[in-house]
Amino acid sequence: MRHVVFRLEAFRYALPLGAVREVVVAPERWTRVPRAPRVVRGVMNLRGRVVPVVDLRELLDAPRPAAGGPGRVVLLDRGRAELGLLVSDVDGVEPLELAGPPPPRASLVVKGLARLGVLPVTVLDPDALDAAVARAFTNG
Amino acid sequence: MAVTPPDSARYLALYVAEAAEHLEALGRDVVRFEQGATVELVDSMFRHAHSLKGMAATMALEGTEALAHRLEDLLERLRADVHRADATAADVVLQAVDVLFTQVRAAAEGRPLPDAGPVVGRLAALTASLSPGEGPSGAAPGEAQPAPPPAASSLGPEAPTPGRVAVRFHVSPGASQPAVRGFLAYKRLSTLGAVVGLEPALDELKAGRLPPRGIRLELETSAPEAAIVRTLRTVAGVELEAIGPAAAPAPAVATSAGPERVAPPTIRVRAELMDAFLEHAGELLLATARVRALSRGVPEAQRPPIDEALDRLHLLVKGLHDEVMRARMTPVTLITDRLPRAARDIARLRGRDVELVVSGDDVELDRALVDALAEPMMHLLRNAIDHGVEPAEHRRAAGKPPRGRVTVAVSRQRDRVVLEVRDDGRGIDVERLKALVSARGLASPEALRAMSEREALLLVCLPGLSTAADVTQVSGRGVGMDAVKRAVEHVGGTLELESRVGEGTTVRLSMPLTVAVVGLLLVEVAGETYGLPIANVCGVVEVSPGAPAPGQGAPLVAWGQGVVPVHELATLLELPSSQTPAKGSPFVVVEGERARLALAVDRLLGQHEVVLKALARPLDLVPGLAGVTILGDGQPVFILDVARLTPT
């Protein structure tokens, strides 16, 4: 199955191609969403639409980067309401097969592990991502 | 009338809405049926009749069920032998649809169903005549002639000379399906000769855009006038106004009606399509502003032609936006039409004698506002009758007429629409209201003392208060007033109360005409820009707050005759406030949920008219946000819901 492969620093993650609408360069300036949960990086103006963007690092409890470029926003395809994921960079589209179950104590949004050549890739579950974001909002 | 339990009343509303839809669809089918009957078409008609029959049966409306059943019989017969469907059949079906409509209307109003005997008879007779044994009742559709009507007219001599005849007729005001009737009349007349003139045009006629001055048709025919009159009479619900040689110019009645009273022609558009139009027109406005902002980077020498092109673009886009907004305007009758019936029900239920007067229902509002106001208006009416107007014996004792009077007045005041619900009931006792608020600890005695009468009356909108039963007694208002206020403010409106003990209460809702474009005061706090709806802003103060009042944490700032508490906007929004507020930083005084408050901000950025965008999931879950917009520089900016900013 074809996946969009992207990175948080050196770690590789993937989402099924069908779950991704597009990838854009992250804006230089974010509009902060007041009173929003920590995982929300802010909103961005995507061709006139206001799209909330979640910092995938916060969602996965990954370490914050020392510094870096603006990053990329992976836009999930979820009907009319849109959601973006902020990542470090996008590698491309690759065929991937799940090679193993998620490691113990992994986040609920992890579907399993795959391999790209010798590199390990963590495959994410788009529906679980969506649910995790909704949960973050409703729990304040 | 029969007493129906409330549950059944709910189903009745559903029945009425659905039955009307089926009948409307059936009527539309009749038009196409006239142009050429097909099995599919008769099938569709049969399905509508069948659905109606089933619905009427569940509602125990035997009369409607029986009539729909007869109609079903006829359609079943026609389906088997579709080439025998003719003008007579269309007529009878249309008559049945009419009677069904009156029956549905009667059911809606709880009246007994009108008698359907004659039309049932006609349906049965036609069904019988179409039985396989019987001969054809008319020619096949291709060469169809209108059924020869009985010679009843003696209007004019039957001169067989060909010539032009002008016929003017109109669809009876009460008749249902005017479009169908108008079209049928045209269709029948066209069988007598060539139609050389038609006003309105055929498309308009089919779309049901019937001018109040009637339909004018010019016919080149050798048929005598009497035959034309007879043919026109075969269409029920169509009345002849004038007939004569076509030499005469078009009747000049049009202008005497007065231009503003002429009903404008209309088409129906799906509501979601209207929303999409507006969204796109709004996006265009934003995109234009963005291009203008970008053009500032162009060297001065090249600017003039770009500016000129942008001005033109802006004008066009603004014009388009205005037109879309106008197209969304919906008559307020969508709300007010429901009120008399509701008033009767509430009054009967609560044992009140109440007269309801509705005025100004020709005012129009944005569709979204009409939707948003329906429930609050119903609530205010309920409050006025249930809690405002006293029982007749109390009124008599107080020297008032025993019958209470509730007035609903809608008026346009500049760029606002004002909706007033006024009763002549017991009124609100402000002192007792304050005592109650104080007893519940919802406001400090000092704050209550400092309150103006206007502010004190608004205490009935306090969330903790308005549901309490004892307040209902005291206030003559109360139930759900917080919800009403919130709903009104959510779409940019304001709520005001006026009341005098023993004389009655007035609730006044002042609404913007449209929701999509809102006036904002832009403020900057902690490096972020936010918009405060102008409708919620009372004013701006640029002084440093005084020392905290003894026993109170929040600093106060002088405002008008009194003081208002200061809140740091950065704190309310949970923003990292890097610096302590600078001396002399401005305060924006806003209308909060409970009382006015002053929001401390870093900077005022000025007023802007913006296109409001609704918040999509999950942003709509964030309390305190009313919407979002995109400024000219492309930056999204949140619009704050002032009433929900302060912790409750």
Interface residues (C-beta under 8 A of the other chain):
Chain A: R29 T31 R32 V33 P34 R35 A36 V43 M44 N45 G48 V50 P52 R80 A81 E82 L83 V133 A134 F137 T138
Chain B: E283 L286 A287 E528 Y530 L573 E574 L575 K613 A616 R617 P618 L619 L621 V622 P623 G624 L625 V628 I630 G634 Q635 P636 V637 F638
